């Protein structure tokens, strides 16, 4: 794995690192690896995406595979295409997107038939090998490229999760960051008991107002301001390709991804009593408690979409939540869907009769640092050294993803990056903010090698 091929996708600066020639070769290589008869290709709103998509489609066709052009839309529509059309009609899908990266980046996200994930270790490494060999892979009869409008079916599928109380219409502000979602929201929301205040709904691949990454507080500053000024019930922010979503309550306070996931789980568990729900190793312990209180079973999982999608299928879980704002659903082909997450949270706020902050408050019972990144010389040695320093005091140690060490009144997870010499720390006190700060300082000193 090197260059534009990453753990979960292909990504690079256009055209310095990723060119239309690369896109053509990747199209050929993917169709050859999948041995697909038909594939689907969508794209985001980036300025480079139309050309990259055209080259990708041409490469797929050159390999003798028919290709559906899904047009511009959020990444989940490519998952929907692979799942909804079925293996006989769609042998895989690719979304042309660099997700939340800055405007100069381009890239591709891959999906196998049936909406199965395709990351490194699940086929993407084979595509890279074929790409690097650059063998012809040309068919005697090239495939055809056809336009396919899946929007009516996609919207209908997403709106199944919109159980809003008509007697309690909501006012919400929605920030699309000039990404792919804004163009489709009017059709998605038509006729629902909502008053919407749009922020940056016009797709613009330059992302002129702010980076389309709602995890960064500076990118939701305007949303928070508008929610308070306009007395909204909720604020919502989608990332550039619409597969991640973030929320702020009526006070303009951000709702952490794991807490938002717990709210969604409460909705789904009413209809699926006793169901399994997955959460990543970074999540607040309040997530598992909330799931169990709602009658579900909480199961810990590794970070990363390929692990989570496999876990959903293995455990027959109803949903999974990542701290990063990716939410995955059994009833969305075990894939992540920002729109489904959006409707579940809206439904809970609408039906409960409570303010968003009142729903969130019981779930913020502990004291979490959020994720902190550290650049280190050797990530493996750093993780090993920290574990060795505290394991004598530990109540329990888990290695589901990195190392999670339960110290009794507090716990932490330390995991290394897949792509750079970085370790990521998440720590939570079950007791107080003062204990959280003291524990954080202790572990940070160990990470930095200070006595």
C-alpha positions in Angstrom: 0.0 0.0 0.0 1.6 3.3 -1.1 0.9 6.5 -2.8 -2.8 7.1 -3.7 -3.9 3.7 -2.4 -4.9 4.0 1.3 -6.4 1.6 3.8 -10.0 2.2 2.9 -9.9 4.1 -0.4 -7.9 5.9 -3.1 -7.1 9.5 -2.4 -4.6 12.2 -3.7 -4.2 15.7 -4.8 -5.5 16.3 -8.4 -3.6 16.3 -10.7 -0.2 16.2 -8.9 -0.9 12.8 -7.3 -4.1 11.5 -9.0 -4.8 12.0 -12.7 -7.5 11.0 -15.1 -5.1 8.5 -16.5 -4.9 6.9 -13.1 -8.7 6.9 -12.9 -8.9 5.1 -16.3 -6.5 2.5 -15.1 -8.3 2.0 -11.8 -11.5 1.5 -13.7 -10.0 -1.2 -15.8 -8.3 -2.8 -12.8 -11.4 -2.8 -10.6 -13.7 -4.3 -13.3 -11.1 -7.0 -14.0 -10.7 -7.9 -10.4 -14.4 -8.0 -9.7 -15.1 -9.8 -13.0 -18.2 -7.7 -13.0 -20.7 -7.5 -15.9 -22.1 -4.2 -14.6 -20.9 -1.5 -12.2 -22.3 1.7 -10.8 -20.3 5.0 -10.4 -21.4 8.1 -8.6 -19.5 11.3 -7.8 -19.4 14.2 -5.3 -19.4 17.9 -6.0 -15.6 18.5 -6.3 -14.4 20.4 -9.4 -12.2 17.4 -10.4 -14.9 14.8 -10.0 -16.7 15.0 -13.4 -13.4 14.3 -15.2 -12.3 11.6 -12.8 -15.7 9.9 -13.1 -15.6 10.1 -16.9 -12.2 8.5 -17.0 -13.2 5.9 -14.5 -16.3 5.0 -16.5 -14.2 4.7 -19.7 -11.8 2.3 -18.0 -14.6 0.1 -16.7 -16.2 0.0 -20.2 -12.8 -0.8 -21.7 -12.7 -3.9 -19.6 -15.9 -5.1 -21.1 -18.1 -4.1 -18.2 -21.3 -2.0 -18.5 -21.3 1.0 -16.3 -24.1 3.0 -14.7 -23.5 6.7 -14.3 -25.3 7.7 -11.1 -24.6 11.4 -11.5 -23.7 13.6 -8.6 -24.9 12.7 -5.1 -23.8 11.5 -1.7 -21.6 8.4 -1.3 -24.4 6.3 0.3 -26.2 6.3 -3.1 -23.4 4.1 -4.4 -23.8 1.7 -1.5 -27.6 1.8 -2.2 -26.9 0.9 -5.9 -24.8 -2.1 -5.0 -27.3 -3.3 -2.4 -30.6 -2.4 -4.1 -29.8 -3.6 -7.6 -28.5 -6.9 -6.4 -25.5 -9.0 -7.4 -27.0 -9.9 -10.8 -27.4 -6.3 -11.9 -24.5 -4.6 -10.1 -21.2 -6.3 -9.6 -19.8 -3.4 -7.6 -19.8 0.4 -7.2 -17.3 3.2 -7.0 -17.9 6.7 -5.6 -15.7 9.5 -6.9 -15.0 11.4 -3.8 -12.2 12.5 -1.4 -14.8 12.7 1.4 -14.0 15.6 3.8 -10.5 16.4 2.4 -9.7 19.9 1.1 -10.9 20.9 -2.4 -7.7 20.0 -4.2 -8.1 16.3 -3.4 -9.9 13.6 -5.4 -10.4 10.0 -4.8 -12.5 6.8 -5.0 -14.5 4.7 -2.5 -15.1 1.1 -3.5 -18.0 -1.3 -2.8 -18.4 -4.9 -3.9 -21.7 -6.5 -5.1 -24.3 -6.6 -2.4 -22.8 -3.5 -0.7 -20.0 -5.5 0.8 -17.0 -3.4 1.8 -13.9 -3.3 -0.3 -10.8 -2.0 1.5 -7.2 -3.1 1.8 -7.3 -6.7 2.7 -10.7 -7.1 1.1 -9.7 -6.7 -2.5 -8.4 -3.1 -2.8 -4.8 -4.5 -2.6 -5.6 -6.6 -5.7 -6.8 -3.6 -7.6 -3.6 -1.8 -6.7 -1.5 -4.7 -8.1 -3.4 -4.7 -11.3 -3.2 -0.9 -11.4 0.6 -1.0 -11.0 1.0 -3.7 -13.6 -1.2 -1.7 -16.0 -1.9 -4.7 -18.2 -4.4 -4.0 -21.1 -7.5 -5.7 -19.6 -9.2 -4.6 -22.8 -12.2 -6.6 -23.9 -13.0 -7.4 -27.5 -16.4 -5.8 -27.0 -16.3 -2.7 -24.7 -19.1 -2.2 -22.2 -21.8 0.5 -22.4 -22.1 3.5 -20.2 -25.6 4.4 -19.3 -27.2 7.0 -17.0 -29.2 5.6 -14.1 -31.5 7.7 -11.9 -31.9 6.0 -8.5 -33.0 9.0 -6.7 -36.8 8.3 -6.4 -36.0 4.8 -4.9 -33.2 6.1 -2.8 -35.3 8.9 -1.3 -38.2 6.5 -0.6 -35.8 4.1 1.2 -34.3 6.9 3.4 -37.7 8.4 4.3 -38.8 5.1 5.8 -36.9 6.2 8.9 -38.6 9.7 9.0 -41.2 9.1 11.7 -42.0 12.7 12.5 -44.9 14.0 14.6 -47.0 16.2 12.4 -48.4 17.9 15.5 -44.9 19.0 16.5 -43.1 20.4 13.4 -39.4 21.1 13.9 -37.3 24.0 12.9 -33.8 22.9 11.9 -30.7 24.5 10.4 -28.8 22.3 7.9 -25.3 23.0 6.8 -24.2 21.1 3.7 -20.8 22.8 3.4 -21.4 23.2 -0.4 -21.0 19.5 -0.7 -23.1 16.8 -2.5 -26.1 16.8 -0.2 -27.6 20.2 -0.7 -28.9 19.7 -4.2 -31.0 16.7 -3.1 -32.3 17.9 0.3 -35.4 19.6 -1.1 -36.7 16.4 -2.6 -35.6 14.4 0.5 -37.5 16.7 2.9 -40.5 17.6 0.8 -43.8 17.3 2.7 -42.3 16.6 6.1 -43.3 18.7 9.1 -40.0 20.7 9.0 -39.0 24.3 8.7 -35.5 24.3 7.4 -32.9 27.0 7.4 -30.4 26.2 4.7 -26.7 26.9 5.0 -24.4 26.4 1.9 -26.7 24.0 0.1 -25.4 24.9 -3.4 -22.8 22.4 -4.5 -19.5 24.1 -5.1 -16.3 22.0 -5.3 -14.2 24.9 -4.1 -15.8 24.7 -0.7 -15.7 28.5 -0.4 -17.4 28.9 3.0 -15.6 26.3 5.0 -14.0 22.9 4.7 -16.8 20.2 4.5 -15.7 18.4 7.6 -18.2 18.8 10.5 -15.9 17.3 13.1 -13.9 20.4 13.2 -15.5 23.0 15.4 -14.5 25.9 13.2 -16.5 24.4 10.4 -19.8 24.4 12.3 -19.4 27.8 13.9 -21.9 29.4 11.6 -24.4 26.6 12.1 -24.1 26.9 15.9 -24.7 30.7 15.6 -27.8 30.3 13.4 -29.3 27.6 15.6 -29.3 29.9 18.6 -30.2 33.1 16.7 -33.2 31.4 14.9 -34.3 29.4 17.9 -34.0 26.1 16.1 -34.8 22.7 17.6 -31.6 21.2 16.1 -28.7 21.9 13.8 -27.3 19.4 11.3 -24.1 19.3 9.3 -23.2 16.9 6.5 -19.7 16.3 5.3 -18.7 16.8 1.6 -19.9 13.4 0.4 -22.9 13.1 2.7 -22.0 9.9 4.4 -21.2 11.5 7.7 -23.4 13.8 9.8 -23.0 15.8 12.9 -25.6 17.5 15.2 -25.8 20.4 17.5 -28.6 20.9 20.1 -30.9 23.9 20.4 -28.3 25.7 22.5 -25.8 25.4 19.7 -23.8 22.8 21.6 -22.2 20.0 19.5 -23.5 16.5 20.2 -20.6 14.0 20.1 -20.9 11.2 17.5 -21.1 8.4 20.1 -23.9 10.2 22.0 -25.8 10.9 18.7 -25.4 7.2 17.9 -26.9 6.3 21.3 -30.0 8.4 20.5 -30.4 6.5 17.2 -30.0 3.2 19.0 -32.9 4.1 21.3 -35.2 4.7 18.3 -34.2 1.4 16.6 -34.4 -0.7 19.7 -38.1 0.2 20.2 -38.8 -1.6 16.9 -36.0 -4.2 17.4 -36.1 -5.2 21.1 -33.0 -7.1 22.2 -31.1 -6.3 19.1 -27.3 -6.1 19.0 -25.7 -2.6 18.5 -22.1 -2.0 17.7 -19.9 0.8 19.0 -16.3 1.6 18.3 -13.6 1.3 21.0 -13.4 5.1 21.4 -17.0 5.6 22.5 -18.1 6.8 25.9 -19.1 4.0 28.3 -22.5 5.7 28.4 -23.2 4.4 24.9 -23.2 0.7 26.1 -25.2 1.6 29.2 -27.8 3.4 27.1 -28.2 0.5 24.7 -28.6 -2.0 27.6 -31.1 0.3 29.3 -33.1 0.4 26.1 -33.1 -3.4 26.0 -30.3 -4.0 23.5 -27.0 -5.6 23.6 -23.9 -3.4 23.1 -20.8 -5.0 21.3 -17.4 -3.3 20.9 -15.9 -3.2 17.5 -12.7 -2.0 15.7 -12.6 1.5 14.1 -13.0 1.6 10.4 -15.9 1.0 7.9 -14.7 -2.4 6.7 -14.5 -3.9 10.2 -17.8 -2.4 11.2 -19.7 -3.5 8.1 -18.4 -7.0 8.6 -19.3 -6.9 12.3 -22.9 -5.8 11.5 -23.3 -8.9 9.3 -21.6 -11.3 11.7 -23.6 -10.1 14.8 -26.8 -9.4 12.9 -26.7 -6.0 14.6 -29.3 -3.3 13.9 -26.8 -0.5 13.7 -23.3 0.7 14.5 -21.9 4.1 15.5 -18.4 5.6 15.1 -17.2 8.6 17.0 -16.3 10.1 13.7 -19.9 10.6 12.7 -20.3 7.5 10.5 -23.4 5.5 11.3 -24.2 2.1 9.8 -27.5 0.4 9.6 -28.7 -3.2 9.0 -31.6 -1.8 7.0 -29.3 0.2 4.7 -27.4 -2.8 3.4 -25.1 -2.7 6.5 -23.6 0.5 5.2 -23.2 4.0 6.5 -25.9 6.5 5.7 -25.9 10.1 6.9 -29.5 10.5 5.7 -30.8 7.6 7.8 -28.9 8.9 10.9 -30.4 12.3 10.3 -34.0 11.0 10.1 -33.6 8.9 13.2 -32.4 11.8 15.4 -35.1 14.0 14.0 -37.7 11.4 14.7 -36.6 11.1 18.3 -36.7 14.8 18.9 -40.0 15.1 17.2 -41.7 12.2 19.0 -40.2 12.7 22.5 -41.6 16.2 23.1 -38.2 17.0 24.6 -35.5 19.4 23.7 -32.4 17.9 22.1 -30.3 19.0 25.1 -32.7 17.1 27.4 -32.3 13.9 25.4 -28.5 14.3 25.3 -28.0 15.2 29.0 -28.4 11.7 30.4 -25.8 10.4 28.0 -23.2 12.8 29.0 -22.8 11.3 32.4 -19.0 10.8 32.1 -16.0 12.9 31.2 -14.3 12.1 27.8 -11.3 13.8 26.3 -12.3 13.3 22.7 -9.6 11.9 20.3 -6.1 13.4 20.7 -3.4 12.7 18.1 0.3 12.4 18.8 3.1 12.3 16.2 5.7 9.8 17.4 8.9 8.1 16.1 7.6 4.5 16.5 3.9 4.0 17.0 4.2 0.3 17.9 6.9 1.0 20.6 4.8 3.9 22.0 1.7 1.7 22.5 3.8 -1.1 24.0 5.6 1.3 26.4 2.4 2.9 27.6 0.8 -0.5 28.2 3.8 -1.8 30.1 3.8 1.3 32.3 0.2 0.9 33.5 -0.7 -2.8 33.2 0.2 -3.6 36.7 -2.6 -1.3 37.9 -5.1 -2.3 35.2 -8.4 -3.9 36.0 -8.7 -5.3 32.4 -6.9 -5.0 29.1 -8.5 -5.5 25.7 -6.9 -5.5 22.3 -9.9 -5.3 20.0 -8.3 -2.3 18.4 -5.0 -1.0 19.7 -5.1 -1.4 23.4 -8.0 -0.5 25.7 -7.0 -0.4 29.4 -9.6 -0.3 32.2 -8.1 1.5 35.2 -11.3 1.2 37.3 -12.5 4.8 37.7 -11.1 5.7 34.3 -10.1 4.0 31.0 -8.3 4.8 27.9 -7.7 3.4 24.4 -4.5 4.0 22.5 -4.3 2.9 18.8 -1.9 3.6 16.0 -2.7 5.2 12.7 -2.7 2.9 9.6 -1.0 5.5 7.4 1.4 7.6 9.5 3.5 7.6 12.7 0.7 8.7 14.8 -1.0 7.3 17.9 -4.6 8.3 18.9 -5.7 8.6 22.5 -9.2 8.5 23.8 -9.7 8.6 27.6 -12.7 8.8 29.9 -13.2 9.3 33.6 -16.4 7.8 35.1 -15.9 10.1 38.1 -15.0 13.7 37.4 -13.5 16.2 35.0 -10.6 16.7 37.4 -9.8 13.0 37.3 -10.1 12.9 33.6 -7.5 15.8 33.3 -5.1 14.1 35.8 -5.4 10.8 34.0 -5.0 12.4 30.6 -1.8 14.2 31.8 -0.4 10.9 33.1 -0.9 9.1 29.8 0.2 12.0 27.7 3.5 12.1 29.6 4.0 8.4 28.9 3.2 8.8 25.2 5.7 11.7 25.0 8.3 9.7 27.0 8.5 12.1 29.9 9.3 10.7 33.4 
